[in-house]
Amino acid sequence: MMKIKSLLVLVVFCLFLSSCFDVEETYNLNADGSYAVNYNLDMGRLFKMVAAMTPDSIKQSKAYKESKDTLVNLGSMPDSLKQRFSPAELNLMKQSDVHMQLNLSEGVFKLDFMNKGKSADELSYFVSNFGELLQKGKIGDIMKPKGLPAEAGEEPDVPFKNKEYDYVITPNTFGRMIKLDVLAAKKDKDKQAFELMKGMNMKMTSTVVVNLPRPAKSTGNPNAVLSADKKQFTLKLDMLEALDKPELLNFKIEY
């Protein structure tokens, strides 16, 4: 029973932490400056652990059997919410979609955020503002499956706020640098969740893939892997390790 309680507490915390997901960020950069981004979050491993220890009485509930497979354009929000956004913000939301797959009984919980744009400036605006705009549009509400415990008075957080990083994006550079003060505050705030994860020997991975229009000249991170033609950059990390060694999160691709 204690294991179930600990897992449910961890689920609650993870709904407020992007680092509790297996995360993959893919950036496709084109020669004409246009781009396509896909942010994929997979919380399936954690939910499968919960399912293995969940009593049959809960598994038979309607909420537990809930299943969703939904694609939504983020610009299709109610008019009452659109009033919160500037024209530039609304345009970014219209260029963005979210695909949600949820099946608690099968241990499936995936979110894909997709965005396309026409220039390095648009990509820079996207990575700097997307998370805040999701929060502003209450997109985090769709992340919380029904039937699970929730913290009173708090709304679910959203991933990819990107406020932990400073980004440098130009027509021939793509890089990020962790903000140590922001990371330290996050670790302190969510200390209980991180301790639970470490105690359960959980592995939460973060993968960044950047497909380049030209071969990379440098990456700024010795752990990054380049493809044979140097046009694909891949950085895969264990986030719990990276929280203790934040320099692992930094890179600067010159191409």
C-alpha positions, 0 to 999 in steps of 0.5 A: 500500500505504501508503494502505491501511495508513493507512486501516486504522490510521484504522479501528482508531482510529475504532472507539475514537472516536465523533467518527470517525462521522457522528453524528445525535442526534434528541430528540423532546420531548412536552408531557406530558414523555415523550420518544424519542431516536435516536442514529444513527452512520454510518461508511459513508464511511470503510469505502467508502474502505477498500473502494476500496483493499482487495486482492481477496484480502481482499475474498474472505475470509469476514469481509469478506463478513460481513453483519448486520441486527440489532435487539437490546433492551439489557435482554436481556443474559445474567444474568451481566451483569445482576448488574452493574446496579442496578434503575434501570440495568436499567430504562434498558437495557430502554427501549433498543434498538440496530439494527446494519447491517453489510456491509463489501463494500458499505461499510455500517456503521450503528448506531441507539440508541433510547430512550424515557422518561416525563419530563425527569428520565428523559431527564437520567438517560439522557444522563448514564449511557447511554454508561457503561451500554453500556460496562458491558454490553459493548455496544461488542463488537458495534461491531467488525467481524470481520476488521479489525485491533484494538489488543491489550488494548483493548475497543472504545469506545462512542459517546455517553458524553456525559462531554464535556458538562454537560447542563441538562434541565428541562420547558422547557430542553434544553442542553449545555456542553462540558467543555474539560478533558475535550475537551483530554484526548480530543484529546491521547489520540487525536491520531494519528487526528485528524491522519490525518483532517485529512490525508485531508481527511475530514469527520465531521459531528455533527447534533443535532435537537430536536423541541420541544412548544412554539416555542423562545424562544432557542437559545444558539447562533448556528449553530443553525437553527430551523424556521418554527414554531420547534419544531425545533432543528437544529445541524449541525457538522463535528466536526474544526472543532468540536474547534478551536472547542469553543464551537460545540458548546454550546447552550441551548434555552429553550422 
